Amino acid sequence: LVAGATGYLGSEICRRLRAHGKRVRALVRQSSDSAKLDALQALGVEFAYGDLRVPETLLAACTGVEAVITGETSIAAQRSEYINAVDRDGQIHLVDAAQQAGVNHFIYVSFSRNLNTPSPLHTAKRLVEDRIKTSGMDYTILCPSFFMEYWLSPLIAFNPAAAEARIYGSGDLKIAWIALGDVAEFAARSVDQPIACNAAIQLGGPELLSPREVIALFE
């Protein structure tokens, strides 16, 4: 079961799982974008309709699956009440449902242990991690660093096509960037890799590059 399957990361996880020959069930909402659902269906993904904010919809979605993978987030909304409802309470509801359904393995996309600035998202992620560890299920916690597709995009005022980039602070802090596709591949492979069982895995780099160095590479 993949939660957040219509998002950028979730849809790529579904694609990678199917490429590895896995049967995939996507947790989707009734209001999900039809084009995104069509793309998943074309991959051979089946659907379970549910919502992390509606806990009674999650048990059926988890029933009969061996592993749950979730990276669903409301961070794009940039509102703390959404983060509390989805990233904190919603993910804990999913852990509870997976535990009740007898799921063997819970794979959670958190974020880097090096990112510890107090925030609602940080609090939510760490609470969910703690709940997963006490669930009795085997678990994998993936801890990626900065997604290049997000932080090196016009969304954060980084627009190579327009030859424009905004630097925050000095721009000299070394960062372990990572590609979304690599995170998706780690999630997909974690299903079968014993080394990923009951582990928190830091993802990023391995080379550290400051924003100024990234700009120089683009130039």
NORBELJO-V678011 format. One record per helix or strand of 3 or more residues. SS is the DSSP state (2 for helix, 1 for strand). FROM is the first residue (numbers start at 0). LEN is the number of residues. If there is no record, write none. Layout:
ss=(SS,SS)
from=(FROM,FROM)
len=(LEN,LEN)
//
This chain:
ss=(2,1,2,1,2,1,2,2,1,2,1,2,2,2,2,2,1,2)
from=(7,24,33,45,54,66,74,79,104,119,137,147,153,159,179,193,198,210)
len=(12,4,9,4,8,4,3,22,5,14,7,4,3,3,11,3,5,8)
//
